[in-house]
Amino acid sequence: MTRHRSPATQTERLRKYRPDIQGLRAVAIMMVVTMHVGLLDIHGGVDVSFVLSGFLIGSQLLAEIDRTGKVSLSKFWARRMRRLAPGMAVVVITTAVVAWLYASPLRFRETMKDGLSAALSFMNWRLVETGTDYFANDGTQSPYQHFWSLGIEEQFYVAAPIVLVVTAWLSRKILGNRALVALFLVAAIGGSLYLSVKQTAENQPLAYFGTQTRIWELASGILLALGAPLLSRMNQGLAAVISWLGLVTTIGTALVITKETPLPGYAVAGPVLGACMIIAGGCANPRLGVERILHNPVTDYVGNVSYGWYLWHWPILVLWPDVVGRDITYSDRFRVLSLSFILAVLMYYVVEARFRNNPQLVATPWKGIFAGGTATASAAAATACALFIPLNLATSAAAVNGGATGYAGEASVKSAVTQSELSATALSALATAPKDTTHYGCIDNTDVEKFVMRDNCVIGDKTGKSTVVVIGDSHAWQWGDAFNELGQSLHLKVVTMAKGGCSPEVYAIKNPELNREYSECDSWRESAFKNIEDLKPDVIVVTSRIRREVTEAGAEKAFKKFEASGAKLIYITDTPQPGRNVPDCLATHIHDVTACSPDEKTAVEYPDFRAVEQKVAERHGATVVDSLPAFCADNVCPTVIADQIVYFDNSHMTGSYAKSLAPFLKPTLKKALAG
């Protein structure tokens, strides 16, 4: 970036360089970084950046249209590629190397797919496809996840000049002015904002990462650029007040937004409006405007390196626990902040400035495009090739579970507590452990509103005379292999009724994926109750993940229905939560398995709510099966028991371990059937 010029005189209101915008860019990046590393709960930094990008690019394009009546696409794209591609390539490739050396080998292939998406500017759509929760804190975040916003901006850079030139030409031909451009931008803002609010309620990943729901933020910046000549004639006092109110609005609304707020929706309108007010007020260059605090050596410098800081902070944050070999601490957050800033400064001088200001690349657009294209191709090729290199695992053997016993009484759990070395048998199964989900039973997705009986919902002995229903959420589904084994050995027809994130008890649940009340669960649950009435099962097994929404009244409603069916009731308490992705953890702690095993107090969620559900179940005659002895001993919940990997992710047990628990459940089930 070129050196800043001195602030323009008071009479020069429309300025090419805006110190207040440079300061606002610094504010935006500090909002993003401090929020991500967990130092401040402040949101909206990316939204402010979108407005800034729209204004700066809009100003540049409109000025060129005014001068020449057209836009040189080669010069425009060359500038973008010189500025963005070299730094992107350095971070993408460096992150790939560090991930291969330190992160879970089991996640490496997916990480490289993310890296390829980041290099080719469609990371946002990959995150839509995978249904990523941006604020998840379960060890599943990709070190390339933050490239979603850059992908949206780069998609915008491809389309914006073409759309603006065509719209400006039509407006000039039809109306002789820019009114049509303004109308088009207003329509784009309104339509995109409508989609943002609508899709946030229906499909939050699509709303959060989709280009269509963010265009309004970028278009707001272009609309400001279009109106800049008019805004520059604003009264100085009014302009100053607007700019200060804009800063208060930006920071104030950003602090009100939390991780629980449905985003983007209408919530990001606050930071967007605030940024627009700062930019609008600054167009008149008021002497007492917010520029007085936004323009200083610190914010100027931070604004210069903001792009690199954004690129570096997230992969360092995500990979930090893998590199240092422990969970991130509060002091580590400052280290991440500092290290990423240092790398941003180095990259600014060594990489960014050299490409951005290179005389040959500036003078000849095609050379700039070629240089940026080469950087992009290098990053894409590196991540694509990495998809085929051998995983950094101690063994490449296929999973062989024949020698794994799994649960063999409480002694096997107790023995696993002190096991430090991952056995050869468990190591051979590690590569496929993430896919060792239950092999039997059905589970309905989030959007399913009604339970429908189908073939894969019936397991065990499908011709059995006695019927057992297993109802719950994914923590009921995870027992499928155990109940299939029991059904076959006891000649029982087992019907599974499971829906992701949906408790069988009658609670109002807020679904984090949807970021709203889980109405699909309510309707699904009622249809499941109706199916139970029709089935008239001999035994109903109830189990699910314990939630903080638990109420005694909600449990009562469900167990009254279960008791009214005439079936014997069994209630299985919830299984422990390891709190991290277990196969990933084991892959990076082969010689220290205990590092992946949480203590029981941490792993057993919401003990008070567990007690409420259990009390209600017992009140209605249910036999309670405490699952904890099959998972924990001596206040530790080991993640490998008798050579069997217990969990396939951060919450659910593997199908193999579930199968080994059939003898654990068998006496209770036989007693219930005997009446």
C-alpha positions as CSV (number, residue, x, y, z in Angstrom):
1,M,0.0,0.0,0.0
2,T,1.3,3.5,-0.8
3,R,2.1,5.9,2.0
4,H,-0.7,7.9,3.4
5,R,-1.0,11.5,2.2
6,S,-1.6,14.3,4.7
7,P,-5.3,15.0,5.4
8,A,-6.9,17.1,2.7
9,T,-7.7,20.7,3.4
10,Q,-11.2,21.6,4.6
11,T,-12.3,22.7,1.2
12,E,-11.3,19.4,-0.4
13,R,-14.3,17.4,0.7
14,L,-14.2,14.5,-1.8
15,R,-10.9,12.9,-1.2
16,K,-9.1,10.0,-2.9
17,Y,-7.6,8.9,0.4
18,R,-9.9,8.7,3.4
19,P,-8.0,8.5,6.7
20,D,-11.3,7.7,8.5
21,I,-11.8,4.6,6.3
22,Q,-8.3,3.4,7.0
23,G,-9.1,3.8,10.7
24,L,-12.4,2.0,10.3
25,R,-10.6,-0.8,8.5
26,A,-8.4,-1.2,11.6
27,V,-11.4,-1.2,13.9
28,A,-13.0,-3.9,11.8
29,I,-10.0,-6.2,11.9
30,M,-9.6,-5.7,15.6
31,M,-13.2,-6.6,16.1
32,V,-12.8,-9.8,14.1
33,V,-9.5,-10.9,15.7
34,T,-10.4,-10.2,19.3
35,M,-13.7,-12.0,18.9
36,H,-12.2,-15.0,17.2
37,V,-9.4,-15.5,19.8
38,G,-12.0,-15.1,22.6
39,L,-10.8,-11.8,24.2
40,L,-13.9,-9.8,23.4
41,D,-17.5,-10.9,22.6
42,I,-17.9,-8.5,19.8
43,H,-19.4,-9.3,16.4
44,G,-19.9,-7.5,13.1
45,G,-16.3,-6.8,12.0
46,V,-16.7,-8.7,8.8
47,D,-19.9,-6.9,8.0
48,V,-18.1,-3.5,8.5
49,S,-15.4,-4.8,6.1
50,F,-18.0,-5.7,3.5
51,V,-19.3,-2.1,3.6
52,L,-15.8,-0.7,3.3
53,S,-15.0,-3.0,0.3
54,G,-18.2,-2.0,-1.4
55,F,-17.5,1.7,-0.9
56,L,-13.9,1.6,-2.0
57,I,-14.4,-0.6,-5.1
58,G,-17.6,1.3,-6.0
59,S,-15.7,4.7,-5.7
60,Q,-12.9,3.4,-7.9
61,L,-15.2,1.9,-10.6
62,L,-17.6,4.9,-10.7
63,A,-14.7,7.3,-11.0
64,E,-13.3,5.4,-13.9
65,I,-16.8,5.3,-15.6
66,D,-17.0,9.1,-15.2
67,R,-13.6,9.6,-16.8
68,T,-13.8,7.1,-19.7
69,G,-17.4,5.8,-19.8
70,K,-16.2,2.3,-19.3
71,V,-14.0,0.1,-16.9
72,S,-10.8,-1.6,-17.8
73,L,-11.5,-5.0,-16.5
74,S,-7.9,-6.1,-17.0
75,K,-6.6,-3.3,-14.9
76,F,-9.3,-3.8,-12.2
77,W,-8.8,-7.5,-11.9
78,A,-5.0,-7.1,-12.1
79,R,-5.1,-4.8,-9.0
80,R,-7.3,-7.2,-7.1
81,M,-5.1,-10.2,-7.9
82,R,-1.9,-8.3,-7.1
83,R,-3.3,-7.3,-3.7
84,L,-5.0,-10.5,-2.7
85,A,-3.5,-13.6,-4.4
86,P,0.1,-13.6,-3.2
87,G,-0.7,-13.3,0.5
88,M,-3.5,-15.9,0.2
89,A,-1.1,-18.4,-1.5
90,V,1.5,-18.0,1.3
91,V,-1.1,-18.6,4.0
92,V,-2.8,-21.5,2.3
93,I,0.4,-23.4,1.6
94,T,2.0,-22.7,5.0
95,T,-1.2,-23.8,6.7
96,A,-1.2,-27.0,4.7
97,V,2.3,-27.8,5.8
98,V,1.6,-27.1,9.5
99,A,-1.6,-29.1,9.4
100,W,0.2,-32.1,7.9
101,L,2.9,-31.9,10.6
102,Y,0.8,-31.3,13.6
103,A,-2.9,-31.6,13.1
104,S,-5.0,-34.8,13.1
105,P,-4.0,-37.0,10.1
106,L,-7.6,-38.2,10.0
107,R,-8.8,-34.7,9.2
108,F,-6.1,-33.8,6.7
109,R,-7.9,-34.8,3.5
110,E,-10.9,-32.7,4.4
111,T,-8.6,-29.8,5.4
112,M,-6.9,-29.9,2.1
113,K,-10.3,-29.8,0.3
114,D,-11.0,-26.7,2.4
115,G,-7.6,-25.3,1.3
116,L,-8.4,-25.9,-2.3
117,S,-11.8,-24.2,-1.9
118,A,-10.1,-21.3,-0.2
119,A,-7.5,-20.9,-3.0
120,L,-10.2,-20.9,-5.6
121,S,-12.5,-18.5,-3.7
122,F,-15.5,-20.7,-3.1
123,M,-14.9,-21.6,0.6
124,N,-18.2,-20.0,1.5
125,W,-20.1,-22.5,-0.6
126,R,-18.2,-25.4,0.7
127,L,-19.2,-24.4,4.2
128,V,-22.8,-24.2,3.1
129,E,-22.5,-27.7,1.7
130,T,-21.1,-29.1,4.9
131,G,-23.5,-27.2,7.1
132,T,-20.8,-25.7,9.2
133,D,-21.5,-24.0,12.5
134,Y,-19.2,-21.0,12.4
135,F,-19.2,-20.6,16.2
136,A,-18.8,-24.3,17.0
137,N,-16.1,-24.9,19.6
138,D,-15.7,-28.7,19.3
139,G,-12.3,-29.0,17.5
140,T,-13.9,-29.5,14.1
141,Q,-13.2,-26.0,12.7
142,S,-11.1,-25.8,9.6
143,P,-8.0,-23.7,9.6
144,Y,-9.3,-22.3,6.2
145,Q,-12.8,-21.5,7.5
146,H,-12.3,-17.8,7.6
147,F,-11.7,-17.7,3.8
148,W,-15.5,-17.7,3.5
149,S,-15.7,-13.9,3.6
150,L,-12.8,-13.5,1.2
151,G,-14.6,-15.8,-1.2
152,I,-17.6,-13.6,-1.1
153,E,-15.5,-10.5,-1.8
154,E,-13.7,-12.1,-4.7
155,Q,-17.0,-13.3,-6.2
156,F,-18.1,-9.7,-5.8
157,Y,-15.0,-8.4,-7.5
158,V,-15.7,-10.6,-10.6
159,A,-19.3,-9.4,-11.0
160,A,-19.3,-5.8,-9.7
161,P,-17.4,-4.0,-12.6
162,I,-19.5,-5.8,-15.2
163,V,-22.8,-5.1,-13.5
164,L,-21.9,-1.5,-12.8
165,V,-20.8,-0.7,-16.3
166,V,-23.9,-2.2,-17.9
167,T,-26.3,-0.5,-15.4
168,A,-24.5,2.9,-15.7
169,W,-24.7,2.6,-19.5
170,L,-28.4,1.8,-19.5
171,S,-29.1,4.5,-17.0
172,R,-27.3,7.1,-19.1
173,K,-29.0,6.0,-22.3
174,I,-32.5,5.8,-20.8
175,L,-32.6,8.5,-18.2
176,G,-29.5,10.6,-18.9
177,N,-28.3,10.2,-15.3
178,R,-27.4,7.6,-12.7
179,A,-30.9,7.2,-11.3
180,L,-31.2,3.6,-12.7
181,V,-27.9,2.7,-10.9
182,A,-29.3,3.9,-7.6
183,L,-32.6,2.1,-8.1
184,F,-30.7,-1.1,-9.0
185,L,-28.6,-0.9,-5.9
186,V,-31.6,-0.2,-3.7
187,A,-33.4,-3.2,-5.2
188,A,-30.3,-5.4,-4.6
189,I,-30.0,-4.2,-1.0
190,G,-33.7,-4.9,-0.3
191,G,-33.7,-8.3,-2.0
192,S,-30.5,-9.5,-0.4
193,L,-31.5,-8.2,3.1
194,Y,-34.9,-10.0,2.7
195,L,-33.1,-13.2,1.9
196,S,-30.8,-12.7,4.8
197,V,-33.6,-12.5,7.3
198,K,-35.7,-15.3,5.6
199,Q,-32.9,-17.8,5.2
200,T,-31.4,-17.2,8.6
201,A,-34.6,-18.7,10.0
202,E,-34.8,-21.5,7.5
203,N,-31.2,-22.5,6.8
204,Q,-28.6,-20.7,8.9
205,P,-25.4,-22.0,7.2
206,L,-26.8,-21.0,3.8
207,A,-27.7,-17.6,5.2
208,Y,-24.4,-17.1,7.0
209,F,-22.1,-18.1,4.2
210,G,-24.2,-17.5,1.1
211,T,-23.2,-14.7,-1.3
212,Q,-26.8,-13.8,-1.9
213,T,-27.4,-12.8,1.8
214,R,-24.3,-10.7,2.0
215,I,-24.6,-8.7,-1.2
216,W,-26.7,-6.1,0.5
217,E,-23.8,-5.2,2.7
218,L,-21.4,-4.7,-0.2
219,A,-24.1,-2.9,-2.3
220,S,-24.7,-0.5,0.6
221,G,-21.1,0.6,0.2
222,I,-21.5,1.1,-3.5
223,L,-24.6,3.1,-3.0
224,L,-22.7,5.4,-0.6
225,A,-20.0,5.8,-3.3
226,L,-22.7,6.7,-5.8
227,G,-24.0,9.3,-3.4
228,A,-20.7,10.6,-2.2
229,P,-20.8,13.9,-4.3
230,L,-24.1,14.7,-2.7
231,L,-23.0,13.7,0.7
232,S,-19.9,15.8,0.4
233,R,-22.1,18.9,0.4
234,M,-23.6,18.0,3.8
235,N,-23.5,20.6,6.6
236,Q,-20.2,20.1,8.5
237,G,-21.8,19.9,11.9
238,L,-24.4,17.4,10.8
239,A,-21.7,15.3,9.1
240,A,-19.6,15.3,12.3
241,V,-22.6,14.2,14.4
242,I,-23.5,11.4,11.9
243,S,-19.9,10.1,11.9
244,W,-19.8,9.9,15.7
245,L,-23.2,8.3,15.9
246,G,-22.0,5.8,13.3
247,L,-19.1,4.8,15.5
248,V,-21.3,4.4,18.6
249,T,-23.8,2.4,16.5
250,T,-21.1,0.1,15.1
251,I,-19.5,-0.7,18.4
252,G,-22.8,-0.7,20.5
253,T,-24.7,-3.0,18.2
254,A,-21.6,-5.2,17.8
255,L,-21.5,-5.8,21.5
256,V,-25.2,-6.6,21.7
257,I,-24.8,-9.5,19.2
258,T,-23.9,-12.8,20.8
259,K,-23.1,-16.3,19.5
260,E,-26.8,-17.1,20.3
261,T,-28.0,-14.3,18.0
262,P,-29.4,-15.7,14.7
263,L,-26.9,-14.4,12.2
264,P,-26.7,-12.8,9.8
265,G,-30.5,-11.9,9.6
266,Y,-31.4,-8.5,10.7
267,A,-28.8,-8.4,13.6
268,V,-25.9,-7.4,11.4
269,A,-27.9,-4.3,10.2
270,G,-26.5,-2.4,13.2
271,P,-22.8,-2.7,12.4
272,V,-23.6,-2.2,8.7
273,L,-25.6,1.0,9.4
274,G,-22.9,2.3,11.7
275,A,-20.2,1.8,9.1
276,C,-22.4,3.5,6.5
277,M,-22.9,6.5,8.8
278,I,-19.2,6.8,9.4
279,I,-18.4,6.7,5.7
280,A,-21.3,9.1,4.9
281,G,-20.3,11.7,7.5
282,G,-16.7,11.5,6.4
283,C,-17.6,12.4,2.8
284,A,-18.0,16.0,3.9
285,N,-14.6,15.9,5.7
286,P,-15.9,17.5,8.9
287,R,-13.2,19.1,11.1
288,L,-14.7,17.6,14.3
289,G,-15.8,14.2,12.9
290,V,-14.9,10.8,14.1
291,E,-11.8,10.9,11.9
292,R,-10.2,12.8,14.8
293,I,-9.8,9.4,16.6
294,L,-9.8,7.0,13.7
295,H,-6.9,8.7,12.0
296,N,-3.7,8.1,14.0
297,P,-0.4,6.2,13.4
298,V,-1.6,3.1,15.2
299,T,-4.9,2.7,13.2
300,D,-3.1,3.7,10.0
301,Y,-0.5,0.9,10.5
302,V,-3.1,-1.7,11.6
303,G,-5.2,-0.8,8.5
304,N,-2.1,-1.4,6.3
305,V,-1.5,-4.9,7.6
306,S,-5.2,-5.8,8.2
307,Y,-5.4,-8.2,5.3
308,G,-2.5,-10.3,6.5
309,W,-3.7,-10.2,10.1
310,Y,-7.1,-11.6,8.9
311,L,-5.4,-14.3,6.9
312,W,-3.0,-15.5,9.7
313,H,-5.0,-15.2,12.9
314,W,-7.5,-18.0,12.2
315,P,-5.2,-20.9,11.2
316,I,-2.8,-20.1,14.0
317,L,-5.8,-20.1,16.5
318,V,-7.2,-23.4,15.1
319,L,-3.8,-25.2,14.9
320,W,-2.4,-23.8,18.1
321,P,-3.6,-26.7,20.4
322,D,-2.1,-29.3,18.0
323,V,1.2,-27.5,17.8
324,V,1.7,-27.0,21.5
325,G,0.0,-30.2,22.5
326,R,-2.6,-28.9,24.9
327,D,-5.9,-27.0,25.0
328,I,-5.6,-23.3,24.4
329,T,-5.2,-21.2,27.5
330,Y,-6.2,-17.5,28.1
331,S,-2.6,-16.4,27.8
332,D,-2.3,-18.4,24.6
333,R,-4.9,-16.2,23.1
334,F,-2.6,-13.2,23.5
335,R,0.2,-15.2,21.9
336,V,-2.0,-16.0,18.9
337,L,-2.9,-12.4,18.6
338,S,0.7,-11.3,18.8
339,L,2.1,-14.0,16.5
340,S,-0.5,-13.5,13.8
341,F,0.2,-9.7,13.9
342,I,3.9,-10.2,13.5
343,L,3.4,-12.5,10.6
344,A,1.0,-10.0,9.0
345,V,3.7,-7.3,9.3
346,L,6.3,-9.5,7.8
347,M,4.0,-10.6,5.0
348,Y,3.0,-7.0,4.2
349,Y,6.6,-6.0,3.6
350,V,8.0,-9.2,2.1
351,V,5.0,-10.2,-0.1
352,E,2.1,-7.8,-0.3
353,A,3.9,-4.5,-0.9
354,R,6.3,-6.1,-3.5
355,F,3.5,-7.4,-5.6
356,R,1.1,-4.4,-5.1
357,N,3.7,-1.8,-5.9
358,N,5.8,-3.6,-8.5
359,P,6.2,-1.1,-11.4
360,Q,6.1,-3.8,-14.1
361,L,3.0,-5.4,-12.7
362,V,1.3,-2.1,-12.3
363,A,2.2,-0.8,-15.8
364,T,1.2,-4.0,-17.6
365,P,-2.2,-5.4,-16.4
366,W,-1.8,-8.9,-18.0
367,K,1.5,-9.3,-16.0
368,G,-0.4,-8.5,-12.8
369,I,-3.1,-11.0,-13.7
370,F,-0.5,-13.6,-14.6
371,A,1.4,-13.1,-11.3
372,G,-1.8,-13.3,-9.3
373,G,-3.0,-16.3,-11.3
374,T,0.3,-18.1,-10.7
375,A,0.0,-17.5,-7.0
376,T,-3.5,-18.8,-7.0
377,A,-2.6,-21.8,-9.1
378,S,0.3,-22.6,-6.8
379,A,-1.9,-22.7,-3.7
380,A,-4.6,-24.7,-5.5
381,A,-2.0,-27.2,-6.9
382,A,-0.3,-27.6,-3.5
383,T,-3.6,-28.4,-1.7
384,A,-4.9,-30.6,-4.6
385,C,-1.6,-32.6,-4.6
386,A,-1.7,-32.9,-0.8
387,L,-5.0,-34.9,-1.1
388,F,-3.0,-37.8,-2.5
389,I,0.1,-37.9,-0.1
390,P,0.2,-40.6,2.6
391,L,-1.4,-39.6,5.9
392,N,1.1,-38.7,8.6
393,L,0.0,-41.7,10.7
394,A,2.1,-44.3,12.4
395,T,0.3,-47.0,10.4
396,S,-1.6,-47.2,7.2
397,A,-3.2,-50.5,8.0
398,A,-6.9,-50.9,7.4
399,A,-9.2,-51.1,10.4
400,V,-9.1,-54.6,12.0
401,N,-11.4,-54.8,15.0
402,G,-11.2,-58.6,15.4
403,G,-8.8,-58.4,18.3
404,A,-10.7,-55.6,20.1
405,T,-12.9,-56.7,23.0
406,G,-14.6,-53.5,23.9
407,Y,-16.7,-53.5,27.1
408,A,-16.2,-56.7,29.1
409,G,-17.5,-55.7,32.5
410,E,-16.6,-52.8,34.7
411,A,-13.0,-54.1,35.2
412,S,-12.3,-53.5,31.5
413,V,-13.3,-49.8,31.9
414,K,-11.2,-49.5,35.1
415,S,-8.2,-51.0,33.3
416,A,-8.5,-48.6,30.4
417,V,-8.2,-45.6,32.7
418,T,-4.5,-46.0,33.1
419,Q,-3.7,-47.1,29.5
420,S,-1.3,-44.6,28.0
421,E,-0.2,-46.3,24.8
422,L,-2.6,-46.9,21.9
423,S,-2.4,-50.6,21.1
424,A,-1.6,-51.9,17.7
425,T,-5.2,-53.2,17.4
426,A,-6.7,-49.8,18.2
427,L,-4.2,-48.1,16.0
428,S,-5.1,-50.2,13.1
429,A,-8.8,-49.1,13.5
430,L,-8.0,-45.5,13.9
431,A,-8.1,-44.4,10.3
432,T,-11.7,-45.6,9.9
433,A,-13.0,-44.8,13.4
434,P,-14.7,-41.6,12.2
435,K,-16.9,-43.7,9.9
436,D,-17.6,-46.4,12.6
437,T,-21.1,-45.1,13.2
438,T,-23.9,-47.4,14.1
439,H,-24.7,-49.8,11.3
440,Y,-28.3,-50.4,12.3
441,G,-31.4,-48.3,12.9
442,C,-32.7,-45.1,11.3
443,I,-32.4,-41.4,12.2
444,D,-34.3,-38.4,10.7
445,N,-32.5,-35.2,9.7
446,T,-33.3,-31.8,11.2
447,D,-35.8,-30.8,8.5
448,V,-38.0,-33.9,8.8
449,E,-41.3,-33.0,10.4
450,K,-42.9,-36.4,10.7
451,F,-41.7,-39.9,11.7
452,V,-42.4,-42.4,8.9
453,M,-41.9,-46.1,9.5
454,R,-39.5,-47.7,6.9
455,D,-37.4,-50.8,6.5
456,N,-34.2,-49.6,8.0
457,C,-36.0,-48.5,11.2
458,V,-36.7,-52.2,12.0
459,I,-33.6,-54.1,13.2
460,G,-32.9,-57.2,15.2
461,D,-35.1,-60.2,14.4
462,K,-37.6,-58.6,12.0
463,T,-39.9,-61.6,12.4
464,G,-39.8,-61.5,16.2
465,K,-43.1,-61.8,18.1
466,S,-42.1,-59.3,20.7
467,T,-41.5,-55.6,19.8
468,V,-39.1,-53.2,21.4
469,V,-39.2,-49.5,20.5
470,V,-36.0,-47.4,21.0
471,I,-36.9,-43.7,20.9
472,G,-34.8,-40.5,21.2
473,D,-32.3,-38.4,19.4
474,S,-28.8,-39.3,18.0
475,H,-27.9,-40.5,21.5
476,A,-30.6,-43.2,21.1
477,W,-29.6,-43.9,17.5
478,Q,-26.0,-44.6,18.6
479,W,-27.2,-47.7,20.5
480,G,-28.3,-49.3,17.2
481,D,-25.6,-52.0,17.0
482,A,-26.3,-53.0,20.6
483,F,-30.0,-53.4,20.1
484,N,-29.6,-55.2,16.8
485,E,-27.4,-57.7,18.6
486,L,-30.0,-58.0,21.4
487,G,-32.8,-58.3,18.9
488,Q,-31.2,-61.2,17.1
489,S,-30.1,-63.1,20.2
490,L,-33.5,-62.6,22.0
491,H,-35.6,-62.9,18.8
492,L,-37.0,-59.4,19.2
493,K,-38.2,-57.0,16.6
494,V,-36.6,-53.6,17.4
495,V,-38.1,-50.4,16.0
496,T,-35.8,-47.4,16.2
497,M,-37.4,-43.9,16.2
498,A,-34.7,-41.2,16.3
499,K,-34.3,-37.7,15.1
500,G,-31.2,-35.6,15.3
501,G,-31.2,-33.1,18.2
502,C,-34.8,-34.0,19.2
503,S,-35.6,-35.1,22.7
504,P,-38.4,-37.6,23.2
505,E,-39.5,-35.6,26.2
506,V,-41.7,-32.6,25.5
507,Y,-39.3,-29.7,25.7
508,A,-39.1,-26.5,23.7
509,I,-35.7,-26.9,22.1
510,K,-33.6,-24.2,20.4
511,N,-31.7,-25.9,17.5
512,P,-28.2,-24.5,17.1
513,E,-28.1,-25.5,13.5
514,L,-31.3,-23.6,12.7
515,N,-30.7,-21.0,15.4
516,R,-34.4,-21.0,16.3
517,E,-37.0,-23.0,18.1
518,Y,-37.0,-26.6,16.8
519,S,-40.6,-26.8,15.6
520,E,-39.8,-29.8,13.4
521,C,-38.9,-31.7,16.6
522,D,-42.3,-31.0,18.1
523,S,-44.3,-32.3,15.1
524,W,-42.0,-35.3,14.7
525,R,-42.3,-36.3,18.3
526,E,-46.1,-36.2,18.1
527,S,-46.1,-38.5,15.1
528,A,-43.7,-40.8,16.8
529,F,-46.0,-41.0,19.8
530,K,-48.9,-41.9,17.4
531,N,-46.8,-44.7,15.8
532,I,-46.1,-46.1,19.3
533,E,-49.8,-46.2,20.0
534,D,-50.3,-48.2,16.7
535,L,-47.4,-50.5,17.3
536,K,-48.4,-51.5,20.9
537,P,-44.8,-52.5,21.7
538,D,-43.9,-54.8,24.6
539,V,-41.0,-52.5,25.7
540,I,-40.1,-48.9,25.2
541,V,-36.5,-47.8,25.6
542,V,-36.1,-44.0,26.1
543,T,-32.8,-42.3,25.9
544,S,-31.4,-39.0,24.6
545,R,-28.8,-36.4,25.2
546,I,-29.4,-34.3,28.3
547,R,-30.3,-30.7,27.5
548,R,-30.5,-27.5,29.6
549,E,-34.1,-27.1,28.3
550,V,-35.2,-30.1,30.5
551,T,-38.3,-29.5,32.6
552,E,-40.1,-31.9,34.9
553,A,-43.4,-31.1,33.2
554,G,-42.0,-31.9,29.8
555,A,-40.7,-35.3,31.0
556,E,-44.0,-36.0,32.6
557,K,-46.0,-35.4,29.4
558,A,-43.8,-37.9,27.5
559,F,-43.6,-40.6,30.2
560,K,-47.4,-40.5,30.7
561,K,-47.8,-41.3,27.0
562,F,-45.2,-44.1,27.2
563,E,-46.9,-45.6,30.4
564,A,-50.3,-45.4,28.8
565,S,-49.1,-47.6,25.9
566,G,-49.0,-50.5,28.4
567,A,-45.3,-51.3,27.5
568,K,-42.6,-51.9,30.0
569,L,-40.3,-48.9,30.2
570,I,-36.6,-48.7,30.3
571,Y,-34.7,-45.4,30.7
572,I,-31.0,-45.3,29.7
573,T,-29.1,-42.4,31.2
574,D,-27.2,-40.3,28.7
575,T,-23.7,-41.3,27.7
576,P,-20.7,-39.1,28.6
577,Q,-19.5,-36.3,26.3
578,P,-15.7,-36.5,25.6
579,G,-15.7,-32.8,24.6
580,R,-13.4,-33.2,21.7
581,N,-13.2,-35.3,18.5
582,V,-11.8,-38.5,19.9
583,P,-10.3,-40.1,16.7
584,D,-8.5,-36.8,16.0
585,C,-7.2,-36.6,19.5
586,L,-6.0,-40.2,19.5
587,A,-4.3,-39.7,16.2
588,T,-2.1,-36.9,17.7
589,H,-1.7,-38.6,21.1
590,I,-0.8,-42.2,20.1
591,H,1.7,-42.4,23.0
592,D,-0.5,-40.6,25.5
593,V,-4.1,-41.8,25.2
594,T,-4.9,-40.4,28.6
595,A,-4.7,-36.9,27.2
596,C,-7.9,-37.7,25.2
597,S,-9.9,-39.0,28.2
598,P,-12.0,-36.4,30.1
599,D,-12.7,-36.6,33.8
600,E,-16.2,-37.8,34.6
601,K,-17.3,-34.5,36.1
602,T,-16.5,-32.7,32.8
603,A,-18.0,-35.5,30.6
604,V,-21.3,-35.9,32.4
605,E,-23.4,-33.0,31.2
606,Y,-26.1,-31.2,33.3
607,P,-26.2,-33.6,36.3
608,D,-29.2,-31.8,37.8
609,F,-31.2,-32.2,34.7
610,R,-30.2,-35.8,34.4
611,A,-31.6,-36.3,37.9
612,V,-34.9,-34.7,36.9
613,E,-35.5,-37.0,34.0
614,Q,-34.4,-40.0,35.9
615,K,-36.9,-39.1,38.8
616,V,-39.8,-38.8,36.3
617,A,-38.9,-42.1,34.6
618,E,-38.8,-43.9,37.9
619,R,-42.1,-42.3,38.9
620,H,-43.7,-43.9,35.8
621,G,-42.3,-47.4,36.5
622,A,-39.3,-47.3,34.2
623,T,-36.3,-49.4,34.9
624,V,-33.3,-47.0,34.9
625,V,-30.0,-48.2,33.3
626,D,-27.1,-46.1,34.4
627,S,-24.8,-46.0,31.4
628,L,-21.8,-44.5,33.2
629,P,-20.3,-47.7,34.5
630,A,-19.8,-48.8,30.9
631,F,-17.9,-45.6,30.1
632,C,-16.2,-44.2,33.2
633,A,-14.3,-45.5,36.2
634,D,-12.2,-43.7,38.9
635,N,-13.6,-40.4,37.8
636,V,-12.2,-40.8,34.3
637,C,-14.0,-41.6,31.0
638,P,-11.4,-43.4,28.8
639,T,-11.7,-43.1,25.1
640,V,-10.3,-46.5,24.4
641,I,-11.6,-49.5,26.3
642,A,-10.2,-53.0,25.7
643,D,-8.6,-51.9,22.4
644,Q,-12.0,-50.5,21.2
645,I,-12.2,-46.8,20.3
646,V,-15.3,-45.6,22.2
647,Y,-16.4,-42.6,20.2
648,F,-16.4,-41.8,16.5
649,D,-16.7,-38.0,17.0
650,N,-17.0,-35.6,20.0
651,S,-20.3,-37.1,21.3
652,H,-21.3,-40.5,19.9
653,M,-20.0,-43.9,20.5
654,T,-18.7,-46.1,17.7
655,G,-20.9,-48.9,16.3
656,S,-18.2,-51.3,17.4
657,Y,-18.2,-50.2,21.0
658,A,-22.0,-50.1,21.0
659,K,-22.1,-53.7,19.9
660,S,-19.9,-54.7,22.8
661,L,-22.5,-53.2,25.2
662,A,-25.2,-55.7,24.3
663,P,-24.4,-57.9,27.3
664,F,-24.5,-54.7,29.5
665,L,-28.1,-54.1,28.5
666,K,-29.3,-57.7,28.1
667,P,-30.3,-58.5,31.8
668,T,-32.5,-55.4,32.0
669,L,-34.2,-56.1,28.7
670,K,-34.8,-59.8,29.5
671,K,-36.3,-58.8,32.9
672,A,-38.6,-56.3,31.2
673,L,-39.8,-58.8,28.7
674,A,-40.4,-61.4,31.4
675,G,-42.9,-59.0,32.9
